[in-house]
């Protein structure tokens, strides 16, 4: 049975009389089937404008900078990336930054920053910096062979700052005169940059921070000399490069990260005292509202303790404010908000779920509570004493914007509309919100709202009308159904299922799509990125099914911590419970269930085939982790511990030892220049299978990294997967 929303129903009058199947090739071509999908939506500091990066209709991966007047709703392009950009090659450092930010393959403008006076915008394009004015004029700020990255506007707007050749530079905004605040960066030493594990695993993408008033900069000094050198072959179409990469695999040494306080004139520099043990993670850095103190979050190597330190910027001396501890690991977040009165908004999982607290002079007040998750603080209204946040108070598969009083805490008040998955950013005073929402029948929309949630103007309505790129396929659109399956320990596990138009008495094959990794919730009530792909699979005759196992997020520390020191255990049991439930359904062909996953999902695919031969008709694993010792310190040690201390969790969690148990048809896919899940993960698996005469098929992608990004490669990957599974499952008699 097909379910349709009101938005989809409105299209039926203009839709083709016969449902038009969605071809796989169309899923990855331009324009995007999701319609305009803006990124980096921001309110100007004065609230007059909304800016965002919009992708082009003729090239869904190229983004330009647009501005919308909040009073009139008038939209205009501020910076055309094709006219301003040089099209030159960006540095390897910038390529890796984009890979870490999950925007590999993105072209044009990838980031920007407002000047605090709301009169201009700092825009990096193709390795150089530009200043965009609101009248459409663009001023070039740098023109060098080097790539300028991590550009920022200081708090007062007097300075611009950026990294070049592993050093930190400050530019006078009015004169354009540059000053290098550091000069010894190079080789294994860098200033102001986030090290690999900070970007990839700690969600910290910068290494320097301006103070209010521009008096100081806090700057990370990263020394990678202790980090082991991994020789990785980047195999391209026309040759192979041997890359010597500093990569901290589990159990080995991390980079040494120190923090310094500098003045923008370069005359003063002091080192922050972050303790005698250098083996820590610099997790977060924030300034007090008046710039008198610097707050530093220091995470222990085993990630069971997070200390919040207050640092004097003049002397570098520090004092302990408080700590968070966990028997498994402490999850990081960006919900630390210093207030004018010296108190702090903080997010903690001490109750078993992530909730908001207020810290004031050593005393704690809990602001939210219950068996649900606070996600992100969107803004703080200090006049009204309210903190706005996104969370899952109604259901873990839907996200809403709420507020709660931090002076007189009570029940959270919902701001956004139910039936939508909402994300929100707010201005500094939390007077307005930019809300981005979607549901399975409406691609992403963005609107400007007041603090009460009233929509004031559409920023991108993305109306699903006859002109929308998805319109030709809307008549065959399937709205997912959601439900729960009881897991082996009695826990309800949420699933999402898309089905073809079901005919009584007919049984259908299942495309069992798995991820299953930490912080990897898949089952959400939104227009998720892979939805058009899954719709195309449904049009081919598949049921597409996904279930979230223990170990994923938003269900509390007990649910998430089930994988501690034993990856590939609880996750497999829960996924197999989903398979068993599926096979009992009268519309499912129990002999035609195929499993497929990417990255951690590729690992899960292998582990499922190893643990339960014959349960799946075939499997496809893309970029799978097979040997956790090859993965980085911060991620792997968080869940499995340090292998140099206790190697057993790595031995039991790996996918190589039991690979010989795989009896079902298997397809393996990997990018040959993957620097995240390195290609060695697959080559070791190939060798193990070949030595033991286990048949399998494979496809590799020269020059491709973990994402195997780009219209052509993505189309080829999924054509390869579907051809394999069509032959082994869908069309097999």
C-alpha positions as CSV (number, residue, x, y, z in Angstrom):
1,X,0.0,0.0,0.0
2,X,1.3,3.5,-0.9
3,X,0.8,6.4,1.6
4,X,0.9,10.0,0.4
5,X,1.1,13.3,2.2
6,X,-1.2,16.3,1.3
7,X,1.8,17.9,-0.5
8,X,2.2,14.9,-2.7
9,X,-1.5,14.6,-3.3
10,X,-1.7,18.1,-4.6
11,X,0.6,17.0,-7.5
12,X,-1.5,14.2,-8.7
13,X,-3.6,16.3,-10.9
14,X,-0.5,17.4,-12.9
15,X,1.4,14.1,-12.5
16,X,1.5,11.5,-15.3
17,X,-1.5,9.2,-15.4
18,X,0.9,6.3,-15.1
19,X,3.4,6.3,-12.3
20,X,6.9,6.9,-13.6
21,X,9.7,4.9,-12.1
22,X,12.7,6.7,-10.8
23,X,15.8,5.5,-12.7
24,X,19.0,4.9,-10.7
25,X,21.0,7.2,-13.0
26,X,18.7,10.1,-12.2
27,X,19.3,9.9,-8.5
28,X,22.8,11.3,-8.8
29,X,22.4,13.7,-11.6
30,X,21.5,17.4,-11.6
31,X,19.3,19.1,-10.6
32,X,19.0,17.4,-7.2
33,X,15.8,15.5,-6.7
34,X,15.6,17.1,-3.3
35,X,15.3,20.5,-5.0
36,X,17.4,23.4,-3.7
37,X,19.3,22.2,-0.7
38,X,21.0,25.3,0.9
39,X,23.8,24.9,3.3
40,X,25.2,27.1,6.1
41,X,22.1,29.2,6.6
42,X,23.0,32.2,8.9
43,X,21.4,35.3,10.2
44,X,23.4,38.5,9.9
45,X,24.4,39.9,13.4
46,X,21.9,42.8,13.0
47,X,19.1,40.4,11.8
48,X,18.5,42.2,8.5
49,X,19.7,39.4,6.2
50,X,19.7,35.7,5.9
51,X,22.6,34.2,4.0
52,X,23.0,30.7,2.7
53,X,24.9,28.6,0.2
54,X,22.6,27.5,-2.6
55,X,23.5,24.8,-5.1
56,X,23.0,25.4,-8.8
57,X,20.3,23.7,-10.9
58,X,22.8,22.7,-13.6
59,X,25.4,21.5,-11.0
60,X,24.0,20.2,-7.7
61,X,27.5,20.1,-6.2
62,X,28.5,23.7,-6.9
63,X,27.4,26.3,-4.3
64,X,27.1,30.1,-4.5
65,X,26.4,32.7,-1.8
66,X,22.9,34.2,-1.6
67,X,21.3,36.8,0.6
68,X,17.7,37.3,1.5
69,X,16.3,40.6,3.0
70,X,14.3,39.5,6.0
71,X,12.0,42.6,5.7
72,X,11.1,42.2,2.0
73,X,11.9,38.6,1.2
74,X,13.9,39.7,-1.8
75,X,16.7,37.2,-2.8
76,X,19.8,37.9,-4.7
77,X,23.1,36.1,-5.4
78,X,26.0,37.9,-3.6
79,X,28.9,35.8,-4.9
80,X,28.9,33.7,-8.1
81,X,31.5,31.1,-7.5
82,X,32.0,30.6,-11.2
83,X,32.7,34.2,-11.9
84,X,34.9,34.9,-8.9
85,X,36.7,31.6,-8.4
86,X,39.8,30.8,-10.3
87,X,38.9,27.1,-10.6
88,X,42.4,26.3,-9.5
89,X,43.3,23.2,-7.6
90,X,43.0,23.5,-3.8
91,X,45.6,22.1,-1.4
92,X,45.7,18.6,-0.1
93,X,45.0,20.1,3.4
94,X,41.8,21.7,2.1
95,X,40.8,18.5,0.3
96,X,41.2,16.6,3.6
97,X,39.3,19.2,5.5
98,X,36.4,18.8,3.2
99,X,36.6,15.0,3.5
100,X,36.5,15.4,7.3
101,X,33.5,17.8,7.0
102,X,31.7,15.3,4.8
103,X,31.5,17.7,1.9
104,X,34.0,15.9,-0.4
105,X,33.1,16.6,-4.0
106,X,31.5,20.0,-3.2
107,X,32.6,22.9,-5.4
108,X,32.4,26.7,-5.3
109,X,31.9,28.2,-1.9
110,X,32.0,25.8,1.1
111,X,32.0,28.3,4.0
112,X,31.8,32.0,4.8
113,X,31.6,34.3,7.8
114,X,29.8,37.6,8.6
115,X,31.6,40.6,9.8
116,X,30.2,41.6,13.2
117,X,29.1,45.0,11.8
118,X,26.9,43.2,9.3
119,X,28.4,45.2,6.4
120,X,30.5,42.5,4.7
121,X,31.1,38.7,4.5
122,X,34.4,36.9,4.4
123,X,34.3,34.2,1.6
124,X,37.1,31.7,0.8
125,X,37.0,30.5,-2.8
126,X,39.5,28.1,-4.5
127,X,42.2,28.8,-1.9
128,X,42.0,32.6,-1.8
129,X,40.0,35.0,0.3
130,X,37.4,37.5,-0.8
131,X,35.3,40.2,1.0
132,X,31.7,40.4,-0.3
133,X,29.7,43.6,0.2
134,X,26.0,43.8,0.4
135,X,25.8,45.9,-2.8
136,X,27.2,43.0,-4.8
137,X,30.8,44.2,-5.0
138,X,33.6,41.7,-4.2
139,X,37.1,42.6,-3.0
140,X,39.9,40.1,-3.4
141,X,42.0,39.9,-0.2
142,X,44.7,37.4,-1.0
143,X,46.3,36.1,-4.2
144,X,48.9,33.6,-3.4
145,X,50.0,30.2,-4.6
146,X,49.3,28.8,-1.1
147,X,45.8,28.0,0.1
148,X,44.3,30.2,2.8
149,X,42.1,28.1,5.0
150,X,40.0,28.5,8.2
151,X,39.4,32.2,7.6
152,X,37.6,34.2,10.3
153,X,36.5,37.8,11.1
154,X,37.5,38.9,14.6
155,X,34.8,39.8,17.2
156,X,34.9,43.6,16.5
157,X,35.6,43.2,12.8
158,X,38.9,45.0,12.9
159,X,40.8,41.9,11.8
160,X,40.6,39.1,9.4
161,X,42.6,35.9,10.2
162,X,43.5,32.7,8.3
163,X,46.0,29.9,8.1
164,X,48.6,29.7,5.4
165,X,51.4,27.1,5.1
166,X,50.6,25.9,8.7
167,X,51.0,29.3,10.3
168,X,48.5,31.8,11.6
169,X,48.1,35.2,9.9
170,X,46.1,38.3,10.9
171,X,45.1,41.0,8.4
172,X,44.0,44.5,9.2
173,X,40.5,44.7,7.7
174,X,40.8,48.3,6.5
175,X,44.3,48.4,5.1
176,X,44.7,44.8,4.1
177,X,48.1,44.6,5.7
178,X,49.1,41.1,6.9
179,X,51.0,40.0,9.9
180,X,52.2,36.4,10.7
181,X,51.6,35.6,14.3
182,X,53.6,32.4,13.9
183,X,56.5,31.6,11.6
184,X,57.8,28.1,12.6
185,X,54.9,26.1,11.2
186,X,55.8,23.5,8.7
187,X,56.4,19.7,8.3
188,X,55.0,18.2,11.5
189,X,54.3,21.5,13.3
190,X,51.2,23.6,12.6
191,X,49.4,26.5,14.3
192,X,45.7,27.2,14.5
193,X,44.6,24.0,12.8
194,X,42.5,21.1,14.2
195,X,44.5,17.9,14.0
196,X,43.1,14.9,12.2
197,X,41.3,13.2,15.1
198,X,39.8,16.5,16.3
199,X,38.2,17.0,12.9
200,X,37.3,13.4,12.2
201,X,36.2,12.2,15.7
202,X,35.8,15.2,18.1
203,X,33.7,17.5,15.8
204,X,36.2,20.3,16.4
205,X,37.1,21.8,13.0
206,X,39.2,24.8,14.1
207,X,42.3,25.4,16.1
208,X,42.0,29.1,17.0
209,X,39.5,31.4,18.7
210,X,39.1,35.2,18.9
211,X,38.2,36.7,22.2
212,X,35.4,39.3,22.6
213,X,37.0,42.7,22.1
214,X,39.8,41.2,19.9
215,X,42.3,41.4,22.8
216,X,43.5,37.9,22.5
217,X,43.5,34.8,20.3
218,X,43.6,31.3,21.7
219,X,45.7,29.2,19.3
220,X,46.4,25.5,19.2
221,X,50.0,24.4,18.5
222,X,50.0,20.9,17.0
223,X,53.1,18.8,17.0
224,X,52.6,15.6,14.9
225,X,56.2,14.3,15.3
226,X,55.2,11.6,17.8
227,X,52.5,10.3,15.4
228,X,53.4,7.2,13.5
229,X,54.0,7.4,9.8
230,X,51.7,5.2,7.8
231,X,52.7,4.5,4.2
232,X,49.5,4.5,2.2
233,X,49.2,3.8,-1.6
234,X,46.9,6.2,-3.3
235,X,46.1,4.3,-6.4
236,X,44.9,6.5,-9.2
237,X,43.8,5.9,-12.8
238,X,47.1,6.9,-14.3
239,X,49.6,6.0,-11.5
240,X,50.1,5.2,-7.9
241,X,51.4,7.6,-5.2
242,X,53.0,6.4,-2.0
243,X,51.8,8.7,0.7
244,X,53.5,8.9,4.0
245,X,50.8,10.0,6.3
246,X,50.9,10.8,10.0
247,X,48.0,8.6,11.2
248,X,47.4,7.8,14.9
249,X,46.0,4.3,14.6
250,X,44.6,2.8,17.8
251,X,47.1,2.2,20.6
252,X,49.7,4.5,19.1
253,X,50.8,8.0,20.0
254,X,48.6,11.1,19.3
255,X,49.8,14.5,18.3
256,X,50.9,16.8,21.1
257,X,48.4,19.7,21.3
258,X,49.3,22.8,23.3
259,X,47.2,26.0,23.7
260,X,48.7,29.5,23.6
261,X,47.2,32.9,24.2
262,X,48.4,35.6,21.8
263,X,47.7,39.3,21.1
264,X,46.9,40.2,17.5
265,X,49.9,42.6,17.3
266,X,52.2,39.6,17.9
267,X,53.8,41.2,21.0
268,X,52.6,38.7,23.6
269,X,52.4,35.0,23.8
270,X,51.8,32.7,26.9
271,X,51.1,29.0,27.1
272,X,48.0,27.8,28.8
273,X,48.5,25.4,31.7
274,X,46.4,22.3,30.7
275,X,48.1,19.9,33.1
276,X,51.3,17.8,33.4
277,X,50.0,14.9,31.3
278,X,50.3,15.8,27.6
279,X,48.3,12.7,26.5
280,X,44.8,14.4,26.3
281,X,42.4,15.7,23.7
282,X,41.7,19.4,23.4
283,X,38.0,19.0,23.0
284,X,36.5,22.5,23.1
285,X,37.6,26.1,23.7
286,X,35.2,29.0,24.5
287,X,35.6,32.5,25.7
288,X,33.7,34.1,28.6
289,X,31.3,36.8,27.5
290,X,33.6,39.6,28.6
291,X,36.8,38.0,27.4
292,X,38.2,37.8,30.9
293,X,38.5,34.0,31.0
294,X,39.0,31.2,28.6
295,X,37.1,27.9,29.1
296,X,38.9,24.8,28.0
297,X,37.4,21.2,27.8
298,X,40.1,18.6,28.3
299,X,39.2,15.0,27.5
300,X,41.3,12.2,28.9
301,X,42.9,9.7,26.5
302,X,40.4,7.0,27.5
303,X,37.6,9.5,27.2
304,X,36.0,8.6,30.5
305,X,36.7,12.0,32.0
306,X,36.1,15.5,30.7
307,X,37.5,18.4,32.7
308,X,36.3,22.0,32.3
309,X,39.2,24.4,33.0
310,X,39.1,28.2,33.4
311,X,42.3,29.9,32.0
312,X,43.6,33.4,32.7
313,X,44.5,34.7,29.2
314,X,47.1,37.1,30.6
315,X,49.1,34.4,32.5
316,X,47.9,31.1,31.2
317,X,47.2,29.8,34.7
318,X,44.2,27.5,35.0
319,X,41.8,26.3,37.6
320,X,39.3,23.4,37.5
321,X,35.6,24.3,37.3
322,X,34.0,20.8,37.2
323,X,34.3,17.4,35.5
324,X,32.1,14.8,33.8
325,X,32.9,11.1,34.1
326,X,31.5,7.9,32.7
327,X,32.2,4.2,33.1
328,X,32.2,3.9,29.3
329,X,32.9,7.2,27.5
330,X,31.8,10.9,27.7
331,X,30.0,12.2,24.6
332,X,31.1,15.7,23.5
333,X,28.7,18.4,22.5
334,X,28.6,22.1,21.6
335,X,26.1,23.1,24.2
336,X,28.5,25.0,26.5
337,X,27.1,28.6,26.7
338,X,28.7,31.2,29.0
339,X,26.2,33.9,30.2
340,X,26.7,37.5,31.1
341,X,26.2,36.9,34.8
342,X,29.1,34.4,34.9
343,X,26.9,31.3,34.9
344,X,27.0,28.6,32.3
345,X,24.6,26.4,30.3
346,X,25.9,22.9,30.1
347,X,24.8,19.5,28.6
348,X,25.4,16.3,30.6
349,X,24.4,12.7,30.4
350,X,24.7,12.2,34.2
351,X,21.0,11.2,34.3
352,X,21.4,8.6,31.6
353,X,20.1,10.9,28.9
354,X,21.7,14.2,27.5
355,X,20.0,17.1,29.3
356,X,20.6,20.8,30.0
357,X,22.0,22.2,33.3
358,X,22.9,25.6,34.6
359,X,26.1,25.9,36.6
360,X,26.3,29.0,38.8
361,X,29.1,29.5,41.4
362,X,29.6,25.8,41.8
363,X,25.9,24.9,42.1
364,X,23.9,22.9,39.5
365,X,20.3,23.3,38.4
366,X,18.8,20.7,36.0
367,X,16.8,22.4,33.3
368,X,15.4,19.4,31.3
369,X,14.7,15.9,32.3
370,X,13.2,12.6,31.1
371,X,13.9,9.6,28.9
372,X,14.7,11.6,25.8
373,X,17.6,13.5,24.4
374,X,18.6,17.2,24.2
375,X,20.5,17.7,20.9
376,X,21.8,21.2,20.3
377,X,21.4,24.6,22.0
378,X,20.2,26.9,19.3
379,X,20.2,30.2,21.2
380,X,19.9,31.9,24.6
381,X,17.6,34.8,25.3
382,X,19.2,36.4,28.4
383,X,16.6,39.1,28.7
384,X,13.8,36.5,29.1
385,X,16.0,33.9,30.7
386,X,15.3,31.2,28.1
387,X,17.5,28.6,26.4
388,X,16.3,27.3,23.1
389,X,17.3,23.8,22.0
390,X,16.5,21.0,19.7
391,X,15.5,17.6,21.1
392,X,13.4,14.5,21.0
393,X,10.8,14.9,23.8
394,X,7.9,13.4,21.8
395,X,9.7,10.6,19.9
396,X,13.4,9.7,19.1
397,X,12.7,9.7,15.3
398,X,11.6,13.3,15.2
399,X,13.4,16.5,16.2
400,X,11.8,19.7,17.5
401,X,12.8,23.2,18.7
402,X,11.9,23.9,22.3
403,X,12.7,26.5,25.0
404,X,13.0,26.2,28.8
405,X,13.5,28.9,31.4
406,X,16.9,28.6,33.0
407,X,15.8,30.9,35.9
408,X,12.6,29.0,36.8
409,X,12.8,25.6,35.0
410,X,9.6,23.9,34.0
411,X,8.3,21.7,31.2
412,X,10.0,22.5,27.8
413,X,7.8,24.5,25.4
414,X,7.7,23.2,21.9
415,X,8.3,25.9,19.2
416,X,8.2,23.9,15.9
417,X,5.4,21.9,14.4
418,X,5.0,18.2,14.9
419,X,5.2,15.9,11.9
420,X,8.5,17.5,10.8
421,X,12.1,16.8,11.5
422,X,13.4,20.3,12.5
423,X,16.9,21.8,12.8
424,X,17.3,25.4,13.9
425,X,19.9,28.2,14.3
426,X,19.2,31.5,16.0
427,X,20.7,35.0,16.2
428,X,22.7,36.1,19.2
429,X,19.8,37.3,21.2
430,X,17.6,34.4,20.3
431,X,14.9,36.7,18.9
432,X,14.6,34.9,15.5
433,X,15.2,31.3,14.3
434,X,16.2,29.9,11.0
435,X,14.3,26.6,10.9
436,X,15.1,23.9,8.4
437,X,12.5,21.1,8.3
438,X,11.5,18.1,6.2
439,X,9.4,14.9,6.3
440,X,9.4,11.8,4.1
441,X,7.0,13.5,1.7
442,X,8.5,17.0,1.6
443,X,12.2,17.8,0.9
444,X,14.0,20.2,3.0
445,X,12.5,23.7,3.6
446,X,13.9,26.7,5.4
447,X,12.0,29.6,6.9
448,X,12.5,32.5,9.2
449,X,10.5,32.4,12.4
450,X,10.1,34.6,15.5
451,X,11.0,33.2,18.9
452,X,7.5,31.8,19.3
453,X,7.9,29.7,16.1
454,X,5.6,31.9,13.9
455,X,6.8,31.7,10.3
456,X,7.7,35.2,9.1
457,X,9.1,34.4,5.7
458,X,10.2,31.5,3.5
459,X,13.9,31.4,2.9
460,X,13.6,28.3,0.7
461,X,10.1,26.9,0.4
462,X,11.2,24.2,-2.0
463,X,7.6,23.6,-2.9
464,X,6.9,20.2,-4.2
465,X,5.0,21.5,-7.3
466,X,4.9,20.5,-10.9
467,X,8.2,22.4,-11.6
468,X,10.1,20.6,-8.9
469,X,12.8,18.1,-10.0
470,X,11.1,15.3,-8.2
471,X,7.7,16.0,-9.8
472,X,8.0,13.4,-12.6
473,X,8.3,10.7,-10.0
474,X,5.9,11.8,-7.4
475,X,3.1,9.5,-8.4
476,X,5.3,6.5,-7.5
477,X,6.5,8.1,-4.3
478,X,6.3,5.9,-1.2
479,X,6.0,7.3,2.2
480,X,8.0,5.1,4.7
481,X,6.2,3.4,7.5
482,X,7.7,3.4,11.0
483,X,7.4,1.0,13.8
484,X,9.3,-1.0,16.5
485,X,10.6,-4.5,16.8
486,X,11.4,-6.0,20.2
487,X,15.1,-6.5,20.6
488,X,16.7,-9.5,22.2
489,X,16.9,-7.7,25.6
490,X,13.3,-6.5,25.4
491,X,14.2,-3.0,24.1
492,X,12.0,-1.6,21.3
493,X,14.1,-1.0,18.2
494,X,12.8,1.6,15.7
495,X,12.6,0.7,12.0
496,X,11.7,2.4,8.7
497,X,10.3,0.5,5.8
498,X,9.4,1.4,2.2
499,X,7.4,-1.0,0.1
500,X,6.2,-1.3,-3.5
501,X,2.4,-1.3,-4.1
502,X,1.7,-4.5,-2.3
503,X,-0.4,-7.2,-4.0
504,X,-2.3,-9.6,-1.8
505,X,-0.6,-13.0,-1.8
506,X,2.6,-11.8,-3.4
507,X,6.0,-11.9,-1.5
508,X,8.7,-9.3,-2.1
509,X,12.5,-9.3,-1.8
510,X,14.1,-7.0,0.9
511,X,17.0,-4.6,0.5
512,X,18.2,-4.6,4.1
513,X,20.1,-1.3,4.5
514,X,22.4,-1.3,7.5
515,X,24.7,1.2,9.3
516,X,24.5,0.5,13.0
517,X,27.5,2.5,14.2
518,X,27.8,4.9,17.1
519,X,26.1,8.2,16.6
520,X,24.7,6.7,13.5
521,X,20.9,6.9,13.9
522,X,19.3,6.2,10.6
523,X,15.6,5.9,11.4
524,X,14.3,9.5,11.4
525,X,11.0,11.0,10.1
526,X,12.7,13.2,7.6
527,X,13.6,13.5,3.9
528,X,16.9,11.7,4.4
529,X,19.8,11.9,2.0
530,X,19.3,8.4,0.6
531,X,15.5,8.6,0.2
532,X,15.5,9.1,-3.6
533,X,17.9,6.2,-3.9
534,X,15.6,4.0,-1.8
535,X,12.6,5.1,-3.8
536,X,14.5,4.0,-7.0
537,X,15.1,0.6,-5.4
538,X,11.4,0.3,-4.5
539,X,10.5,1.1,-8.1
540,X,12.7,-1.9,-9.0
541,X,10.6,-4.1,-6.8
542,X,12.5,-4.1,-3.5
543,X,11.2,-3.5,0.0
544,X,13.8,-1.2,1.7
545,X,14.2,-1.8,5.4
546,X,16.4,-0.1,8.1
547,X,16.5,-0.7,11.8
548,X,18.5,1.1,14.5
549,X,20.3,-1.2,16.9
550,X,21.8,-0.7,20.4
551,X,24.9,1.4,20.1
552,X,23.3,4.2,18.1
553,X,22.4,7.5,19.7
554,X,19.4,9.3,21.1
555,X,18.3,6.4,23.3
556,X,20.3,7.1,26.4
557,X,23.7,5.9,27.7
558,X,22.5,2.3,28.5
559,X,21.3,1.8,24.9
560,X,24.4,3.4,23.4
561,X,26.9,1.8,25.8
562,X,25.8,-1.7,24.9
563,X,28.7,-1.9,22.4
564,X,31.5,-0.9,24.9
565,X,34.5,-3.2,24.5
566,X,32.4,-5.5,22.2
567,X,31.6,-4.0,18.8
568,X,29.8,-6.4,16.5
569,X,27.8,-8.1,19.3
570,X,24.7,-6.3,20.5
571,X,24.4,-4.6,17.0
572,X,24.3,-7.9,15.3
573,X,21.7,-9.4,17.7
574,X,19.4,-6.4,17.1
575,X,19.8,-6.4,13.4
576,X,19.1,-10.2,13.2
577,X,16.0,-9.6,15.4
578,X,14.9,-7.2,12.6
579,X,15.5,-9.8,10.0
580,X,13.5,-12.4,11.9
581,X,10.6,-10.0,12.3
582,X,10.7,-9.2,8.5
583,X,10.7,-12.8,7.5
584,X,7.5,-13.4,9.5
585,X,5.6,-10.8,7.5
586,X,3.2,-12.3,4.9
587,X,4.4,-9.9,2.1
588,X,8.2,-10.7,2.5
589,X,10.0,-13.4,0.6
590,X,12.1,-14.9,3.4
591,X,14.6,-16.4,0.9
592,X,15.3,-13.1,-0.7
593,X,16.7,-10.7,1.9
594,X,19.9,-8.9,0.8
595,X,22.1,-6.8,3.2
596,X,24.1,-3.8,2.2
597,X,26.1,-1.1,4.1
598,X,28.8,1.5,3.8
599,X,31.7,2.2,6.2
600,X,30.5,0.9,9.6
601,X,27.6,-0.4,7.6
602,X,30.1,-2.3,5.5
603,X,31.6,-3.8,8.6
604,X,28.2,-4.7,9.9
605,X,27.4,-6.4,6.5
606,X,30.5,-8.6,6.9
607,X,29.8,-9.4,10.5
608,X,26.2,-10.4,9.7
609,X,27.2,-12.7,6.9
610,X,29.8,-14.3,9.2
611,X,27.5,-14.7,12.2
612,X,24.4,-15.9,10.3
613,X,25.3,-17.8,7.1
614,X,22.2,-18.5,5.0
615,X,20.0,-15.8,6.7
616,X,20.8,-13.4,3.9
617,X,20.6,-14.3,0.2
618,X,23.6,-12.0,-0.6
619,X,25.6,-9.0,0.8
620,X,27.4,-5.9,-0.5
621,X,29.9,-4.1,1.7
622,X,31.3,-0.7,0.7
623,X,34.5,0.7,2.4
624,X,34.2,-1.7,5.3
625,X,36.4,-1.6,8.5
626,X,37.8,-5.2,8.8
627,X,40.6,-4.6,11.3
628,X,40.0,-2.0,14.1
629,X,43.7,-1.7,14.8
630,X,43.9,0.2,11.5
631,X,41.4,2.8,12.6
632,X,42.3,6.0,14.5
633,X,42.8,6.4,18.3
634,X,40.0,8.8,19.2
635,X,37.2,6.8,17.6
636,X,38.3,3.2,18.2
637,X,39.7,3.6,21.8
638,X,36.5,5.3,22.8
639,X,34.6,2.1,22.2
640,X,37.2,-0.7,22.4
641,X,39.8,0.7,24.7
642,X,43.6,0.9,24.1
643,X,44.9,-2.3,22.2
644,X,48.4,-1.7,23.6
645,X,46.8,-2.3,27.1
646,X,44.1,-4.9,26.2
647,X,44.0,-6.3,22.7
648,X,41.2,-8.8,23.3
649,X,38.3,-6.5,22.3
650,X,40.0,-5.8,19.0
651,X,40.4,-9.5,18.3
652,X,36.8,-10.3,19.0
653,X,35.4,-7.2,17.2
654,X,37.3,-7.5,14.0
655,X,35.9,-8.9,10.8
656,X,38.9,-10.8,9.4
657,X,39.1,-13.8,11.7
658,X,35.6,-15.1,10.9
659,X,35.7,-14.1,7.2
660,X,36.1,-17.8,6.2
661,X,32.6,-18.4,7.6
662,X,31.0,-16.3,4.8
663,X,29.0,-18.7,2.6
664,X,26.6,-16.3,0.9
665,X,27.3,-14.3,-2.3
666,X,29.4,-11.2,-1.4
667,X,30.4,-8.0,-3.3
668,X,33.2,-5.8,-1.9
669,X,33.6,-2.2,-2.9
670,X,36.4,0.3,-1.9
671,X,38.0,3.6,-2.9
672,X,41.7,3.0,-3.6
673,X,42.8,6.4,-2.0
674,X,40.6,6.1,1.1
675,X,42.4,7.9,3.9
676,X,39.7,7.2,6.5
677,X,38.9,3.5,6.2
678,X,42.2,2.8,4.5
679,X,42.2,0.4,1.5
680,X,44.3,-2.1,3.5
681,X,41.1,-3.0,5.3
682,X,39.8,-4.5,2.1
683,X,43.1,-5.9,0.8
684,X,43.6,-7.9,4.0
685,X,40.1,-9.2,3.6
686,X,40.7,-10.1,-0.1
687,X,43.8,-12.0,0.9
688,X,42.0,-13.9,3.7
689,X,39.1,-14.9,1.5
690,X,41.4,-15.9,-1.4
691,X,43.7,-18.0,0.8
692,X,40.7,-19.9,2.1
693,X,39.0,-20.3,-1.3
694,X,36.0,-18.2,-0.4
695,X,34.5,-16.8,-3.6
696,X,33.5,-13.1,-3.8
697,X,33.2,-10.2,-6.3
698,X,34.8,-6.8,-6.0
699,X,34.9,-3.3,-7.5
700,X,37.6,-0.7,-6.7
701,X,37.7,3.0,-7.6
702,X,41.1,4.5,-8.5
703,X,41.7,7.9,-6.9
704,X,38.5,7.7,-4.8
705,X,38.4,8.5,-1.1
706,X,36.0,7.2,1.5
707,X,32.9,8.9,0.0
708,X,33.7,7.8,-3.6
709,X,32.2,11.2,-4.4
710,X,30.9,12.6,-7.7
711,X,28.0,12.0,-10.1
712,X,29.8,9.5,-12.2
713,X,31.4,7.4,-9.4
714,X,28.3,7.4,-7.3
715,X,26.1,6.2,-10.2
716,X,28.7,3.5,-11.0
717,X,28.9,2.3,-7.4
718,X,25.1,1.9,-7.1
719,X,24.8,0.4,-10.5
720,X,27.4,-2.2,-9.6
721,X,25.6,-2.9,-6.3
722,X,22.1,-3.2,-7.8
723,X,23.3,-5.3,-10.7
724,X,24.9,-7.7,-8.3
725,X,21.9,-7.9,-5.9
726,X,19.5,-8.1,-8.8
727,X,21.3,-11.1,-10.2
728,X,21.8,-12.8,-6.8
729,X,18.5,-12.0,-5.2
730,X,15.8,-9.8,-7.0
731,X,15.7,-11.8,-10.2
732,X,16.8,-15.1,-9.0
733,X,14.3,-17.9,-9.2
